[in-house]
């Protein structure tokens, strides 16, 4: 499933992932955690960082109702801000804290709303009232919605700018690296992950692929899509001082992410 077509794709109504896909994903992730702990690798704990009042509109990307609901272009940076409040490991921890029978939102999101509940979504009003919700849970919801079968992120495309935020599940394997940026806290210089963390992450992902193939699960192949006109968004990966992604280019960084599915991202890694 393509997370979103980049630019000019029109509005997209949000849709929750298949229940079976959520159950399978959670079971697999918990198995990975179990194997990691047996090897002496302790994963990060879930973060207490909240979505916050400034960024709660970004959670509209998880709405599932019809009638022109979803993330607007003007709020794309708020969705990105939610994602960057937590590291990949903290996102994974939030997903692991969920239960496969957690329900979709029938009222406003709270501090106890889980990643699975966010993935299942609810009305735009319910998901956007996520001020007190954990950023890791919201990010985990975006990850699950993006990666799993039938899941679609909700966005409006009335201005011609793509506003969908993509999957962040791959960030759950970034090891001990810091979040990409701490939104609202001033400039932050980029920094590469520890070499040991990269090696451990790649080894773990290759092991996952091996196990999946033994079970007859064929993963997607790497995409041929190119960055093209969104190249300014790649500045988020700079490591030199006084450089990095500017607020005006946030949508370009998101556009790069939305060119590929989660499985294609995994294939590239």
N, C-alpha and C positions, 0 to 999 in steps of 0.2 A: 504493500500500500504506500502510495506517495503521500507524504505528510501534507504538502500543499504545493500547488503550482506557483512558481514565482512570477509575480507581476501579471496583471491583466487576467487573472483567473476567475474574477467575480467573487461574490460572497460564498462562504462555505459554512454550512450548518454543522455544528459540533455533533459528534456521535461517540457514544461510549464503546470501549472494546468489548469483544465477546467475553462472557463470564468464564468460559472454559479457558480462554487465553490468559485471563488474569490468574486463574488458579494454577495453570501450568507455569507461568512466569514466576509467581511467588514461590512455588515449590522448588523451581530450579535455582532461584537466588538464595533461598535458605540452605539448599544443598551446597552451593558455592561457599557460603559463610561457614558451614560446618567443616568443609574440607580445609578452608583457610585457617580456621582455628586449630585444627589438628596439626597443621604445619607451623603453628606458632605465630600466625599472622592475625593480629587483633585489628578488626575494622573499627573505624571511627564511630562514636556515639552520635545519635541524632542531635542536630543543632536546635537551640532554643530560639534562634532568630525568627522574628515574626515578619509577615508580609508587610505590615505597616500601613498607615493611612495614606501615605503618599503613593503607594504602588498597588493598592487593592484593585484598581480598575483593570490592571493587567491580568487579573484572574478571570476576566470575562472570556478569555480564550478557552476556558473549560466549560462554558455554557453548552447545554444540549437542546434547548428549546428552539423552535422555529421563529418566524416573523422577524427577520432582520436582527438577530441577536449575535453577539460575539465581539471580539477585540476590534477596536477601531484603529486606524493608522496613527492617530494622535497619541494612542496609549501603548504603542509598540515598545517604547523605551521602558514603560512600567512593567511590562511582561518580562523584558530582559533583566530589569532590576530585581525581580523576584528570583529569577534563576541564578543570579550572581551573588545572592546573599549567603549561599551555602556551597560547600565543596562537593565534588562528586561522591566522595565517601559518605558525607552527611546525607546526600540525596538517597543513596543506597540504604543507609540506616533507616531513613524515614519510610522507605518502601518495605523494608523488612519488619518494621513495627506495625505494619498493616495486617489485616486478616482478609482471607479471600472471600469472606462473606460480609465484609463491611458494605453498608448500604450507600446508595447515591444520596445526594443532599436533598432533603425535603424541607430544610430551613437554612438560615444563614450559617456560613462556615464559622467554626470556632477553633479554639486552641486544640481541641481534641479531634478535629477532622483529620482523617488519615489520607495517605497518598492514594489508596484504592478508592476512597469516597470521592476525592477530587477527580480521579480518572473517570469515574462513572458520571460525575458532573451533576447538574441540576439547572434550575432557572438562572438566567443572567443575574437577577437580583440576589439569589442565594450565594452564587460563587463569588460575586464581586464584593460581598460584605465579608471579606477575608482578612480584615485588618489584624485581628488577634490570632489568625491561623499561623501555623508554622510554615516558614518559607520552604523548608525541606519537604514537607508534605505536598505543598502546591507544586513544587518542582518535580517531585516524584510522580504526581498525577499527570503532569505534562509529559513526562518520560513514558509512562505506561500508555497514555492516550496515543502518543506518537508512534510507539513501537509495535503495539499489539493489533491483531486482526480486527478490522472494522472500526478502529478508533480514528476519529478525525477531530482536529482542533478547529475552534470556531473563530472565524474572522470575517470582517467586512472589508470590501475592496472598492468602495465607492469613489475613492480618489485616484485609483489606478496604482496605488502603492500596495505591495503585498504586506500584510500585517500579521501573518501567522508566525508564531514562535515554534521552533521545531523540538524534536526529541533531545533530552539531556541525559538519557540513560548511559550513554557512553562516558559521560563525566563521572559516573559512579566507579570507574576504574582508573581514575587519575592518581591513585595512591594518596600520598600525603600533601599534594600540592594545595596551595591556597586557592580560593575562588578567583575567577577570572578578574573580577573587579568588585570593589565594595562601593556600590552605587550610593551617591549622596555623601561620600566621605572625602571628596576631593580626588585629586589625581593619584593614580597608583601605577608604579612601574611594573611592567610584566616580569615574570620570573619563570624559568623552566622548571619542570618537575625534577625530583631527584632521579639520577640515573638508575639507581636501584629500584625505585618505584616503577619506572618505565619498564624495566626488564621483568619485574614481577607481574605487572599488568598484562604485558604481551604474552607472557607464559601462561597466565591464567586464562586469557581469552582464547589462546590456541587450544588449551585443554578443553574449554567449553565447546569449541568447534568439533574437536575430536569426539567428545561424548555425544554431541548432537548427531553427528554423522553415523555413529554406531547405532543410534536409535532410529535411523532412517530419516532424520530431519536435515534437509538440504538448505543451507543458508544462501542468501542472495550473493551475487557476485558484485565486484566493485563497479560503481557507476562511471560512465564516461563524461558526465556533466562537468562543465568548467565554471570557474568563478566569474569570468567575463566582466561585465560592467559594474559588478558589485565589489571589485577588488579593494576599494577603500575599507571595506569591512574587515579585511584581513589584518588591519593595523592592530586589532585586538591581541594579536600574537607577538607583537614587538616586545623585545626585552631590553632595549636601550632606554636610558633615562630621558625624561621629559617627552616621551613619545607614547602613542597609543591611540585607541579609538576615540573619536570625538563624538559628542552627543548627536550631531547632525548626521553621523554615519551609522547610527545604531541599527536603522532599518536595513542597511546593506549587510551588516554582520548577520542579521536574522535571515536575510535573503539567501546568503551562502548556505546557512544551515538547512534551509527549506528546499534546497535543490535535490536533496537525497533523502532516502528513507533511513530509519535507524539501522536496518540490516545492511544497507550499502555503506553506512558509516563504519559499522563493525567490520565489514569486508576490507575497507581501506586500512583500518588499524591492523 
